[in-house]
Amino acid sequence: MIEKTYTVTGMTCGHCVRTVTDEVGRIDGVTAVKVDLPTGAVVVTSTREVAVEDVRAAVDEAGYELAG
C-alpha cells in the first residue's frame, strides 16, 4: 500500500470532509481516504501510485483546492 498526505484548503465542516472523501475515494486504486479537518490534511491510501493531478482534479470537483 502507498500512503500520501496532501493539504486541502477551504474545508470548514463535516460535509466538506465527506465531499472530499467521496471524490478522492473514486480515484482508481484508492482504498482509503482520511481527512483531518482542523489541519486540512488528507491522507490517501492506494494500491498503486496516484498522480497528484488526479487528486487535484478530485479535490477541485469537490469544490476545494489542493495546496501547493
N, C-alpha and C positions, 0 to 999 in steps of 0.2 A: 504494500500500500504506500501511496505517496501522499504526504500531507503538506499543504502550503497555506500560509496565512496572508490575507490581504486586508487592507483597510478600506472601509466603505464610509462615505460621508453622507450626511443628510438623514440618517435614521433617527427617529425620535420615540418610537413606541413598539409595542408587540406586533402590531400589524405590519410595520416596516420590516421587522425581523422575519415574519412569516413570508412576506412577499419576496425578500431577498433569498431566503432559504429555498423557497419553491422554485424560483427562476434558476438559481445556480445549480440546484439539485437535478435539473433537467439536462444538464450538460452530459454528453455521453462519457461514461467511465466514472462519473462522480458517484460515490457510495454514501457520503455523509457531508453535511454542512452544519457547522456550529457557529452561531453568531453571538458575540458579546456586545450588547447594546451600548453600555457606557463607553467602551473604547472604540467601537466600530470595527473591531477585529472579526474577520470572517475566516474560519478555518475550514478548508476544503480537503476532504479525503477522497482519493480516487485510485482506480486500479491502473491508470496509465497517466502519463504526463498530460496535463491540461494546459492549453495555450492561454496566456494571460488575456489575449484578445477575446477568447470565448467567455472568460469570466467577466471581462469588462462589458461585453455585449449583453450578458445576462443581467448584470447589475443595472446597466442602462435601461433595459427592458422593464426592470422592476421600478424604475423611476429614481434611481440614486446614482452616485458617482463613485468610481473606484479611484482612490487617492493614488497619486504617483504617476 
